[in-house]
Each structure stands twice: as C-alpha cells, then as structure tokens.
Amino acid sequence: MTRGFFGHTLAYMEVRLTPDQEAFVRQGIEAGRYQSQDDAIAEALALWEERERNRAEILAAVDAAEASLGRGEGLVITEQSMRELAEDVKRRGRARLAAERPPGF
C-alpha cells in the first residue's frame, strides 16, 4: 500500500507500509474503527505526535529538576521525611473528608 500525504509545507509525501501494517490498517477499517486508510494513518500520526509532545514535556521537566538541584533547591528524602509526608497527606485527607460530611453525620 502506498499512501500520499500533503504535510504542513504542502509537499507530497509517499508512505509505504509493510504487509503487516497494511493488514493492520485493513483490520481497523473492517472493524469499523476507521472509514479509510487515510483516517487510520492520520490517527497513527496524531498518536505519534502526542507521544513526542509528552516526551518533550518529560525531558523539559527533568531538565528543570536537574537545574533546581544544581541551584541547591532539592530536598533530601529519608525514611523519616517519607513517613512525615504520608502522615501529612492522611491528616489533610481526613480533615477534608470531615469538612465535606453533612452536620450530625
């Protein structure tokens, strides 16, 4: 199967799928998930694009965290600090639940 696409620059791009990929696309169409080959390929590209955006966001977050550590803004995590964090979360959760209960309950 060869599909042609017009990208952002309106240049024509030819895409060749492997036999397994062609079968996968056909199965999607036969199952009613897609109306056409173009729809199936468009979704595949959208998912790839989303994955790459997520990857870029994760890498940016890692870079920001490393920069923060480099500035000495990091926290030392110990067993004790984890216990204290867990207790704080429990305390805040219980207070929130109590605040949401109707009076006299």
SULMOUR-V601990 format. One line per field, one symbol per residue. ss: DSSP state (H for helix, E for strand, L for the rest). A space follows every 50 residues. Layout:
BEGIN
ss = ???
END
This chain:
BEGIN
ss = LEEEEELLLLLEEEEELLHHHHHHHHHHHHLLLLLLHHHHHHHHHHHHHH HHHHHHHHHHHHHHHHHHHHLLLLLLLLHHHHHHHHHHHHHHHHHHHHHH LLLLL
END
